[in-house]
């Protein structure tokens, strides 16, 4: 885990989120295009789809909601759809770029900064970081299972 696990609240939240982001990237690393698109479950969830979905979720919460930038929220089902032209390397790069935009956006606000949200009323940066830890960790667990079903690799570092 990078960062400090003994720092202040913000540092701990950001460290946990970055750790979970890293788990997702590591789970996707080294997969072939076919492996990343392989469906092991009845839903459309694939490793490639998880990367695409998480990049969109990062942009939604940190750019659209926190940064108050107008954009259209993609349909959650469509957010997992991977086009033929998209590659694992490109999806990982897009996810890393989205995470960088998220870090940059969050850096401009204190944890108590509040923004309006259409369904929740108002959310703070603290809430967004906590939600993103939950969202990313849930999908990191999915990625762990998908990777194990693909090639037997398990654990958060592999």
C-alpha positions as CSV (number, residue, x, y, z in Angstrom):
1,X,0.0,0.0,0.0
2,X,1.5,3.3,-1.0
3,X,1.0,6.4,1.1
4,X,0.6,6.5,4.8
5,X,-1.7,4.3,6.8
6,X,-1.1,6.4,9.8
7,X,-1.7,9.8,8.4
8,X,-4.7,12.1,8.8
9,X,-8.2,11.3,7.6
10,X,-7.7,12.7,4.0
11,X,-4.4,10.8,3.6
12,X,-5.9,7.6,4.8
13,X,-9.0,7.9,2.5
14,X,-6.8,8.7,-0.5
15,X,-4.4,5.9,0.3
16,X,-7.2,3.3,0.5
17,X,-8.7,4.5,-2.8
18,X,-5.4,4.4,-4.6
19,X,-4.7,1.0,-3.2
20,X,-8.0,-0.4,-4.6
21,X,-7.3,1.4,-7.9
22,X,-4.0,-0.4,-8.0
23,X,-5.6,-3.8,-7.3
24,X,-7.9,-3.3,-10.3
25,X,-4.9,-2.3,-12.6
26,X,-2.8,-5.3,-11.4
27,X,-5.7,-7.7,-12.0
28,X,-6.0,-6.5,-15.6
29,X,-2.3,-6.4,-16.3
30,X,-0.9,-9.1,-18.5
31,X,-4.2,-10.4,-19.8
32,X,-4.7,-11.0,-23.5
33,X,-7.4,-9.2,-25.4
34,X,-9.5,-12.4,-25.4
35,X,-8.9,-13.0,-21.7
36,X,-9.9,-9.5,-20.8
37,X,-13.2,-9.8,-22.8
38,X,-14.0,-13.3,-21.6
39,X,-17.4,-13.6,-19.8
40,X,-17.2,-16.0,-16.8
41,X,-20.5,-15.0,-15.3
42,X,-24.0,-14.6,-16.8
43,X,-23.9,-10.8,-16.7
44,X,-21.8,-8.8,-19.2
45,X,-19.1,-8.3,-16.6
46,X,-15.6,-8.7,-18.0
47,X,-12.2,-7.5,-16.9
48,X,-12.2,-5.1,-19.8
49,X,-15.7,-3.9,-18.9
50,X,-14.7,-3.3,-15.3
51,X,-11.8,-1.0,-16.4
52,X,-14.2,0.9,-18.7
53,X,-16.9,1.2,-16.0
54,X,-14.5,2.3,-13.3
55,X,-13.0,5.0,-15.5
56,X,-16.5,6.4,-16.2
57,X,-17.4,6.2,-12.5
58,X,-14.2,8.2,-11.6
59,X,-15.1,10.9,-14.1
60,X,-18.7,10.9,-12.9
61,X,-17.9,11.5,-9.3
62,X,-14.8,13.7,-9.4
63,X,-15.3,15.6,-12.7
64,X,-19.0,15.8,-13.2
65,X,-20.3,15.9,-9.6
66,X,-17.4,17.3,-7.6
67,X,-16.1,19.6,-10.4
68,X,-19.6,20.5,-11.4
69,X,-18.9,19.9,-15.1
70,X,-21.9,19.3,-17.2
71,X,-22.0,15.9,-18.9
72,X,-24.4,13.0,-19.5
73,X,-24.2,10.2,-17.0
74,X,-23.8,7.0,-19.0
75,X,-26.3,4.1,-18.6
76,X,-24.7,1.7,-16.0
77,X,-25.3,-1.3,-18.3
78,X,-23.6,0.5,-21.3
79,X,-20.7,1.5,-19.1
80,X,-19.4,-2.1,-19.2
81,X,-19.6,-2.4,-23.0
82,X,-16.2,-2.6,-24.6
83,X,-15.9,-1.7,-28.3
84,X,-13.9,-3.9,-30.8
85,X,-11.4,-1.1,-31.2
86,X,-10.7,-0.8,-27.5
87,X,-7.6,-2.6,-26.1
88,X,-6.6,-3.7,-22.6
89,X,-3.7,-1.4,-22.7
90,X,-5.9,1.5,-23.8
91,X,-8.5,0.7,-21.2
92,X,-5.8,0.6,-18.4
93,X,-4.4,3.9,-19.7
94,X,-7.9,5.5,-19.8
95,X,-8.5,4.3,-16.2
96,X,-5.2,5.7,-15.0
97,X,-6.0,9.0,-16.8
98,X,-9.4,9.1,-15.1
99,X,-7.8,8.4,-11.7
100,X,-5.3,11.2,-12.3
101,X,-8.2,13.6,-13.2
102,X,-10.0,12.5,-10.0
103,X,-6.9,13.2,-7.8
104,X,-6.5,16.6,-9.5
105,X,-10.1,17.5,-9.0
106,X,-10.2,16.3,-5.3
107,X,-7.0,18.2,-4.5
108,X,-8.7,21.5,-5.0
109,X,-11.3,20.9,-2.2
110,X,-11.3,20.3,1.6
111,X,-13.0,17.1,2.7
112,X,-16.0,19.1,4.0
113,X,-16.6,20.7,0.6
114,X,-20.3,20.0,-0.4
115,X,-21.8,19.8,-3.9
116,X,-25.4,19.2,-5.0
117,X,-26.4,15.8,-6.1
118,X,-29.6,15.0,-8.1
119,X,-30.6,12.0,-6.0
120,X,-28.8,12.4,-2.7
121,X,-29.3,16.1,-2.1
122,X,-25.7,17.1,-1.2
123,X,-22.5,15.1,-0.9
124,X,-19.2,16.1,0.5
125,X,-15.8,15.2,-0.9
126,X,-15.4,12.9,2.2
127,X,-18.6,11.1,1.1
128,X,-17.3,10.8,-2.5
129,X,-14.0,9.4,-1.4
130,X,-15.7,6.9,0.9
131,X,-18.1,5.9,-1.8
132,X,-15.3,5.5,-4.4
133,X,-13.4,3.3,-2.0
134,X,-16.5,1.1,-1.7
135,X,-17.2,1.1,-5.4
136,X,-13.6,0.4,-6.4
137,X,-13.1,-2.3,-3.8
138,X,-16.3,-4.1,-4.8
139,X,-15.2,-4.2,-8.4
140,X,-11.6,-5.1,-7.4
141,X,-13.2,-8.2,-5.8
142,X,-15.0,-8.9,-9.0
143,X,-11.7,-8.5,-10.9
144,X,-10.0,-10.9,-8.4
145,X,-12.7,-13.6,-9.2
146,X,-12.5,-13.0,-12.9
147,X,-8.7,-13.2,-12.9
148,X,-8.8,-16.4,-10.8
149,X,-11.3,-17.9,-13.3
150,X,-9.1,-16.8,-16.2
151,X,-5.7,-18.1,-15.1
152,X,-5.7,-19.0,-11.4
153,X,-4.0,-15.8,-10.2
154,X,-5.3,-14.7,-6.8
155,X,-4.5,-12.1,-4.2
156,X,-4.3,-8.3,-4.3
157,X,-0.7,-8.1,-5.5
158,X,-1.1,-10.4,-8.5
